[in-house]
Amino acid sequence: MLHPLVALAMVLAILLILCLRREYAIAPLLLAIFFIPKGQVLVVAGAHFTAAQVLFLTGLGRWIVSRRSSRLTGGFNSIDRIFVLWALSSLVIFSLQWMNGQALLKSLGDFVDAVGGYFVLRFLIQDAEDVKRTIRVLVLIAIIAAACMINEQLTGTNIFARLGGMPPTTVRDGSIRSQAAFEVFITAGAYGATLLPLAVWLWSKSRVGAILGIAGATVMTLTCHASTTLSAYVAGIFGLCLWPLRKKMRLVRWGLVATLVGLHLVMNGPVWSLIEKVDLTGSSSSYHRYMLIDNCIRHFGDWWLLGVKDYDKWGFDMWDLSDQYVAYAVSGGLLTLALFVGLISKSFARLGAARKLAEGNREEEWFLWCLGAALFAHVVAYFGIGYFDQMQFAWLALLAIICVAVSEAKGPAAPQVQEEVPASACQVDGPINWSVLETIQ
């Protein structure tokens, strides 16, 4: 079930992952993942393996046999632990919910995608240079994908659809919704929107790369014509603009909480009904997103323990889980949802602690702040879409980068002060033994 070109690309990517030096293997891995459609699968004994699963299993194999550089930067940290617990919770609870072999196979496939992908990226990204290289590769992907999405706008044809395994180009209200090699147009736009803060950070490293990256991220966001991606794009910019308030974020957070509580008390509807008002394209399904959250809260008793299978009966179109938080709630129960939120919270906390440690080192502080802005963009994007295609690996890459960044954060170098030697210490009492000095010399 592989197009010949896809099969050739996979073989080439596998060889490069195995043969290149560890620090350079990240490039073929990410390029292959984001430009091979998810519908292209390898079938072995009835089991379906996506290109991403094959590549991550290859990466895991290299990690296992690696003798050097095999340790995770910073060790097995708190983010790693929460991530593994979240993945295990998803696997176990979804399998218990359905109690059949097909559900178990699906859960195992999702587990391999998540855990395998995450730890391969943790293995390949180990220091600051690896982080820079990874961000440059992600920006290159955005530039190429943006060019393909512009072509899709001009011709109405997605070149990746010719490979097979992809739905036809979506058109809504006369607007073509470009998607490149992604499964749906919204995840393609979310990739660009959440990458924007990292592209902005490149400005201090390469202005040409930063400009091309910002342009690529913007094109991907706009050409998919979705309010979700525009909201995430604005969220990333908003996060960057909070830089002057970086030392007062506790006040900002509590101010936000107080604002939401106040709105909830004075509004005619619940505060989450504000999502219904977000329509940045004129054809958004904002009401659907609002109803997903509203029904999830109202049916808390149905899903809190082991999730729920018949959530589609909650109302019209409730089968479409276009909200990552709701998707984890109904498929994994309260435990899975809490661990996912805890993963996000811990990532923010580690970034904040690292920024305080790096205080005075402006370059390091700004990098950590850009990572926080990218994380915030993902948080907003999750309210409008679930990451079920290549986009989930952009999320995993960000988590891996955060783990490295917070473990290597350091403050400004202390100035070296040369201790003055008192003149009295240079004085010599008694005659000088020149023969001893010559021997020492």
Buried (B, 14 or more C-beta within 10 A) or exposed (E): EBBEEBBEBBEEBBEBBEEBEBBBBBBBBBBBBBBBBBBBBBEEEEEEBBBBBBBBBBBBBBBEEEEEBEEBBBEEBBBBEBBBBBBBBBBBBBBBBBEEEEBBBBBEBBBBBBBBBBBBBBBBBBBBEBBBBBBBBBBBBBBBBBEBBBBBBEEEEBEBBEBEBBEEBBEBEEBBBBBBBBBBBBBBBBBBBBBBBBBBBBBEEBEEBBEBBBBBBBBBBBBBBBBBBBBBBBBBBEBBEBEEEBEEBEEEEEEEEEEEEEEBEEEEEEBBBBBBEBEBBEBBBBBBBBBBBBBBEEBEEBBBEBBBBEBBEBEEEBEEBBBBBBBBBBBBBBBBBBBBBBBBEBBBBBBBEBBBBBEEBEEBBBBBBBBBBBBBBBBBBBBBBBBBBBBBBBBBBBBBBBBBBBBBBEEEEEEEEEEEEEEEEEEEEEEEEEEEEEEEE
